[in-house]
Amino acid sequence: MCLTPATDMLALKHLDYVKAAIVSARLNAPSLAPYVVMISHEDAGAIPAQFDEASRRFVAWLRKAGVPMLPHRLSFYDQLPMKTRTKRTSLNPNLNVGAFGRLDMGIIVEAMRDELLSRGLDAERVLYTDTDVLFAADFEEVRQPPRTFSAATEVFSPSMNSGVMVMSASQSV
């Protein structure tokens, strides 16, 4: 999962979503090893005290739960339009910089390859989920890593859902 530090009420809710996703994975999908990627958000300005404190409590919860949090700056951050970096818009009320983290998944996984391998985890493919996912059962192992990624649709939409994807972590794809 990728997210940014909480800077508004919607982002604050996502911290709770992450906790729920991790607890559901631990209870129902024990083969998974959750990681949280914290995307830098340097153009957001000063973080109000209430959100800063909530972020600190969230990080403490992750540590207690044994979930690694990886800081990451998007490789293409400087190419994002300033309005995309700094605030939600009326056209994209739920979008923030953290949503772009999935695009750097190959870079992120490569940077932690040694750690993954030392833990006996797959360093060639990754299950990426948005923060608002709950696990009802364990993840069925994909026999062949996808060439780039696999995704499905949701019940209420025929469009691709990029909120749950199995992705190739290979940089050579």
N, C-alpha and C positions, 0 to 999 in steps of 0.2 A: 504494500500500500504506500502511496505517496501522498503527502500533505504538506501544508505550510504551517508555520506557527499561527495560532489563532489571533486574528486581528479584528474580528467582528462576531456577532452572535451566531451567524450561520457556521462559520469556521469552528466556533466553540462547540456546537452540536456535533461536528464531525469527530471531535476528540472522543466523545461518548460512543459514536458509531464504531470507531476503531477498537475501543475496549470491548464492545459487544461482539465484533467480528473475531477478535482474538480469543475471547472466552468460548465462543461457539466453535472455533477451530480446535481449540484445546480439548473441548468435550466431545466433539463429533467427527473431527478429522485429524486424528493423532499423527498421521504420516506427514503432516505439513509442519514447516518450521517458519513461523511468522517473523517477518522483518518489517520495520516501518522506516520509510525513507522520508527525511525531513528536507524539503526543498527550500533553499535560501530564498528570501523574500526581501532583499535589501532595499527595494524601492518603495516599500509599503509605508515607510516613515516610522515614527516612534510607536511602539506598541503600548496601548493603554495598560495601566497597572493591573486591572482586573483580568485582562487576557494574558498578560505576562505571568501572573501568578497561576492561572489555570494551565498554561503551558508547562510551567515548572512541576505542578502536581501531576500532569499527564506523563512527563518524562520520568518522574519518580515511580509512577504506577508501572510504566513499561519495564523499568529496571527490576522492580519487585516481581513482575510477571516473567522475567527472564527473556524479554523480547528486545533484541538489538535495535537501536535507532541509529540510522546512518545519515549523516549530514551530506547533502549533495547540492551543487549549484548546476543548473541546467547547462548543458554544453552549448546551447543556442540562445541562452538567456538574453544576450545583448541584441539579438535579432527580433525579439518580441516587441510589438508596438508598446509604447509607454503606457497607454490606457489599459492594455491587457495585463501589464505587470502590477499596476497600482490599485486597481479597484474592480469590483464586479460591475457589470453594465446591465442596462435594462434588457438587452438582447441575451446576455449570458449571466443571469443572476446567481448561478451556482458555480460559475467557472472562476478558478483562481490559478495561480502559477503551478500549484501542486498537481493539477490535472495533467500537465505536460510531462510529469515525471516518467510516465510509462514509455515515452519516446526515447528516454536515455537508459532504458533497462539493460541493454547490452553493456554499456559503459559501467553502470553500477555493479552489475554482476561480475564483470571482468575485474573490477577493483577489489572485490571481495572473494575472488576465486579460491585463494589459498584457505581462507576461513571456511568456506563452504565445503571444500574437499576434506579438510581436517575434521569436519563434523559429519562426514559421510553423506553430504547432500549433493544433489545434482547441480553441476555448474554449467550445464548445457541448455537447460530449459527452466523456465520459471512460471509459476502460476501468479499472475498479477490480478489483484482485485481492487476495486474502488473501496472506499471506507464504509460504504453502506451495504455490505454483504454479510449474510449470516450463513454458516455452514450447517447443513442438516445431516450430512453423511461425509465419510472420508472421500478424498479425491481419488478417482479411478486413475491409475497410472496410465499415462500415454505411452504406448509402446515405441513409437517413433517420434522424435522431436519434430515439431512443425518446421517447415522451411523458414518461415518468418513468424507467423502467429496463427492461432486458431481462436475464433470467437463464435458466439451464437447470437440468436435473437432473444428477445424477451417475450413473454406471453402477450403483453399489451402493445408490442411494436414489431413490425416486420424488419426494421432496420437493425444493423449490426449493433451489438452491445459491447462496447470496448471496456466495460466495467469488470468483466471477467474474461481473461485471456490466458491461454498457454502460449508462451513466447519463446522463441529460440534466443538464447543469450549469446550466441556466437557472433563475434564481430565480423566474421567473414561472409555473412549471408548477403 
